[in-house]
Amino acid sequence: MSEREREGRNSERSDLDGARNSWSRDTEAADLSTGILASLRTLGYAHVARPHTAGDFEMTACQLGSIVLRTDLAITPERSSIVYKSDEIRLHQDNPEVNTLGWYCVQQDEIDGSALLLDTGDIVAHFSRGEIVTMTTINVRYPDPDQARHNPDRGLTAYLLWPLVNEKSTRTEVYYVPWLLADSYDENQRRVLAKFTEYLRAKEETQLVRIRLKAGESLFIDNNRMLHGRGSISQNSKRFLKRVWIKR
Ligand SMILES: O=C(O)CCC(=O)C(=O)O
């Protein structure tokens, strides 16, 4: 466990850790969601290490907002998205309209299958005001959430655009997917984008958070702040996660 993860877990120990087996009442899910929200605010993620059921996960996720998508993640050769493949998934963010992502571990990979996380919550400290403004003009594509338009399993692809940096009244949010950059940027945008990728690379060397969920544990992340990915796993891996996309 990394120093950072240990820190996070210690600070949330009373709510998110512990030996009890499941919770059945809404009030327990509500109490837990308070701890999760606090951890999302401070660390950008919350690892619920207290063993629980998929039903508990669902109940807790509902306390965090509206679930807009549920996905079963397991190696599925006939599906085309990278999330069903055994290859490494590079650090990225999901649909930027979705604020919180949650994964519940039904079965972990035998060898690894850890979630890899990178925090961009300090972006304003690393870039000048001018560079931040330039980043608000750098558009990154994201798949159209309407499955009638974007459904790679049916040969349909359609993308919308979202800025790399989005200035909100309370914070500066990031949306980055290295394989969904637009076809062309001007010279200034290319320069700032190169500095941004170097910022991520340097961070990845020293600040990558690695969380290997055990069966019965879950992980929530702030999708407008944290990048996530995972290393490659075996094609025969039985790893099985339930994912939810949550809008606040
Ligand atoms: O399999 C995982 O751990 C992550 C999959 C992923 O990238 C996603 O859910 O967006």
Ligand as a Chemical Component Dictionary entry (heavy atoms), coordinates in Angstrom:
data_LIG
# 
_chem_comp.id                   LIG 
_chem_comp.type                 NON-POLYMER 
_chem_comp.pdbx_formal_charge   0 
_chem_comp.three_letter_code    LIG 
# 
loop_
_chem_comp_atom.comp_id 
_chem_comp_atom.atom_id 
_chem_comp_atom.alt_atom_id 
_chem_comp_atom.type_symbol 
_chem_comp_atom.charge 
_chem_comp_atom.model_Cartn_x 
_chem_comp_atom.model_Cartn_y 
_chem_comp_atom.model_Cartn_z 
_chem_comp_atom.pdbx_ordinal 
LIG O1 O1 O 0 -10.755 -2.260 -15.408 1  
LIG C1 C1 C 0 -10.472 -1.269 -14.770 2  
LIG O2 O2 O 0 -9.890  -1.311 -13.674 3  
LIG C2 C2 C 0 -10.746 0.111  -15.292 4  
LIG C3 C3 C 0 -11.588 0.103  -16.502 5  
LIG C4 C4 C 0 -11.734 1.502  -17.026 6  
LIG O3 O3 O 0 -10.836 2.092  -17.532 7  
LIG C5 C5 C 0 -13.026 2.164  -16.857 8  
LIG O4 O4 O 0 -13.887 1.636  -16.143 9  
LIG O5 O5 O 0 -13.171 3.261  -17.435 10 
# 
loop_
_chem_comp_bond.comp_id 
_chem_comp_bond.atom_id_1 
_chem_comp_bond.atom_id_2 
_chem_comp_bond.value_order 
_chem_comp_bond.pdbx_ordinal 
LIG O1 C1 DOUB 1 
LIG C1 O2 SING 2 
LIG C1 C2 SING 3 
LIG C2 C3 SING 4 
LIG C3 C4 SING 5 
LIG C4 O3 DOUB 6 
LIG C4 C5 SING 7 
LIG C5 O4 DOUB 8 
LIG C5 O5 SING 9 
# 
